[in-house]
Amino acid sequence: MEFSTEFPGPGPDDYANVLALNTAFLEASSELKGPQRGRLAAAPFLLFSIRENDLDWWERALADGRQGDLMAAPELNDIELRGIQSAAIGFLWQLARRNPYAARVISGATIAWCEKLISFPLVTLLDRVGARSDLMKSRLDDQEDSGHRLLGAGTSSSSRVRHSSHLVVLQSLLTRTGSEQYIRLPAAACRMARPRLKIAERKMTRIRRKKV
């Protein structure tokens, strides 16, 4: 998979999908209060992982044949979370095909993972991993600094504090993926994140008004 020297960042529609997925995920899994959920959902990256950095897991899960079924995790019983998980797979699959750099920016995915994901039809992906209970992991449960930062300053009523917290976690997410060849990822993400956050917050405001 080749990347040009000019990295096309995620667009408004991409961030609108991130916002929608984050909002649904927090509503289904978090005990945060409404205003806190809204502020956190506006982070410019997915607040949950679908094992974007565990290529071995995906190799096993997508292996052809039924031998792996004996070791497969049980299905996810929560219908709401299962729907979010399937939606996230579909969104990242489409984004990785259209703009793999954008998929990396909003999920922290590796190049190899993007290549693996788009090498399968979406129907096959959903059939083999869409309902697995060991796929989706909350970034809020991260025992490192990121989880605490998101639940603390990441929900702050101060937009400056909140934006700063989100960007620090985003940079940490991107630098964890390695690859010196793409060391400009964090810097590029930081340059684009503030206006995208404003877009996300405006969309979140409209969502709240509709619910009232």
C-alpha positions in Angstrom: 0.0 0.0 0.0 1.6 3.3 -1.1 1.1 6.7 0.5 1.8 9.9 -1.3 3.9 12.6 0.3 0.9 14.7 0.8 -1.3 13.0 3.3 -5.0 13.6 2.7 -6.6 13.9 6.2 -10.0 12.7 7.2 -12.9 14.9 5.9 -16.0 16.3 7.6 -18.0 13.2 6.7 -15.4 10.9 8.2 -15.4 12.9 11.5 -19.2 12.9 11.5 -19.0 9.1 11.5 -16.4 9.1 14.2 -18.7 11.3 16.3 -21.7 9.1 15.7 -19.8 5.9 16.6 -18.3 7.5 19.7 -21.7 8.8 20.8 -23.4 5.4 20.4 -20.5 3.6 22.1 -20.5 5.9 25.1 -24.3 5.7 25.5 -24.1 1.9 25.4 -21.1 1.4 27.6 -20.4 4.4 29.8 -21.9 5.8 33.0 -20.7 9.3 32.2 -23.3 12.1 32.5 -24.8 13.4 29.3 -22.6 16.6 29.0 -19.5 14.6 29.7 -20.4 12.0 27.1 -21.0 14.7 24.5 -17.6 16.3 25.1 -15.7 13.1 25.1 -17.5 11.8 22.0 -16.2 14.8 20.0 -12.6 13.4 20.2 -11.2 13.2 16.7 -10.5 9.5 16.9 -12.5 6.4 17.8 -12.8 5.9 21.6 -12.6 2.1 21.1 -10.3 -0.2 19.4 -11.1 -3.2 17.1 -7.6 -4.6 17.6 -6.0 -2.4 14.9 -2.5 -3.2 16.2 -3.0 -7.0 16.7 -2.5 -8.4 13.3 -2.0 -11.9 14.7 -5.5 -11.8 16.1 -6.9 -10.8 12.7 -4.9 -13.5 10.9 -6.4 -16.1 13.2 -9.9 -14.7 13.1 -10.0 -14.4 9.3 -8.3 -17.7 8.6 -10.1 -19.7 6.0 -11.7 -23.0 7.2 -13.5 -24.0 10.4 -10.5 -25.2 12.4 -10.3 -21.9 14.3 -13.9 -22.2 15.5 -12.7 -24.4 18.4 -10.7 -21.4 19.8 -13.1 -18.7 18.9 -14.5 -16.4 21.6 -18.2 -16.5 22.4 -20.5 -14.1 20.5 -21.2 -10.7 21.9 -24.5 -10.8 23.6 -25.2 -7.1 23.8 -27.1 -6.4 20.6 -26.4 -2.6 20.8 -22.7 -3.1 21.1 -22.7 -5.7 18.4 -24.3 -3.2 16.1 -21.7 -0.6 16.9 -18.9 -3.1 16.4 -20.3 -4.1 12.9 -20.7 -0.4 12.0 -17.2 0.3 13.0 -15.8 -2.5 10.9 -17.8 -1.3 7.9 -16.7 2.3 8.3 -13.0 1.5 8.7 -13.2 -1.0 5.8 -14.6 1.6 3.5 -12.3 4.3 4.8 -9.2 2.1 4.5 -10.1 1.5 0.8 -10.7 5.1 0.0 -8.1 6.8 2.3 -5.9 4.6 4.4 -4.1 7.5 5.9 -7.4 8.8 7.3 -8.2 5.4 8.7 -4.9 5.4 10.5 -5.4 8.9 11.9 -8.8 8.2 13.5 -8.0 4.7 14.7 -4.3 4.3 15.2 -4.2 1.5 12.7 -1.1 0.1 11.1 -0.4 -0.1 7.4 -0.4 -3.9 7.5 -3.8 -3.9 9.3 -5.4 -1.6 6.6 -4.1 -4.0 4.0 -5.4 -7.0 5.8 -8.8 -5.4 6.3 -9.4 -4.4 2.7 -8.1 -7.8 1.3 -11.5 -9.3 2.3 -15.0 -8.5 1.2 -17.0 -6.6 3.9 -19.5 -9.4 4.1 -16.7 -11.9 4.9 -15.3 -9.6 7.6 -18.7 -9.2 9.3 -19.4 -12.9 9.1 -16.1 -13.9 10.7 -15.6 -11.2 13.3 -18.7 -9.1 13.5 -20.2 -10.8 16.5 -17.0 -11.8 18.4 -16.9 -10.7 22.0 -13.1 -10.3 22.1 -12.9 -7.7 19.3 -13.9 -4.3 20.5 -11.9 -2.8 23.4 -12.6 0.6 25.1 -9.7 3.0 25.1 -11.2 4.4 28.3 -10.1 1.2 30.0 -6.5 1.8 29.1 -4.5 1.5 32.3 -1.8 3.8 30.9 -2.1 7.6 30.9 -4.5 7.8 28.0 -7.5 6.3 29.7 -7.2 8.5 32.7 -6.6 11.6 30.5 -9.8 10.9 28.5 -12.0 10.4 31.5 -10.5 13.4 33.2 -9.4 16.4 31.1 -11.0 14.8 28.1 -14.5 15.6 29.5 -13.6 19.1 30.8 -16.1 21.9 30.2 -13.1 24.0 29.1 -12.7 23.6 25.4 -9.0 24.4 25.5 -8.3 21.8 28.2 -10.5 19.3 26.4 -8.9 19.8 23.0 -5.4 19.6 24.4 -6.2 16.3 26.2 -7.7 14.8 23.0 -4.7 15.8 21.0 -2.2 14.4 23.5 -4.1 11.0 23.4 -4.3 11.1 19.6 -0.6 11.7 19.3 0.1 8.9 21.7 -2.2 6.6 19.7 -0.4 7.4 16.5 3.2 7.2 17.7 2.4 3.8 19.2 1.8 2.4 15.7 5.5 2.8 15.0 7.0 3.0 11.5 9.6 5.8 11.2 8.6 6.1 7.5 5.3 7.8 8.6 6.7 9.8 11.6 4.8 12.8 10.3 1.4 11.3 11.2 1.2 12.9 14.7 2.2 16.3 13.4 -0.3 16.1 10.5 -3.1 15.0 12.9 -2.4 17.8 15.3 -2.6 20.3 12.5 -6.0 19.1 11.3 -7.6 18.2 14.6 -8.7 21.6 15.9 -11.0 22.6 13.0 -12.3 19.0 12.8 -13.1 19.1 16.5 -15.2 22.3 16.0 -17.1 20.5 13.2 -17.8 17.5 15.5 -18.9 19.8 18.4 -21.4 21.6 16.1 -22.8 18.3 15.0 -23.0 17.1 18.6 -24.9 20.3 19.5 -27.5 19.6 16.8 -27.8 16.0 18.1 -28.5 17.3 21.6 -31.1 19.8 20.4 -32.9 17.1 18.5 -33.1 14.9 21.7 -34.5 17.7 23.8 
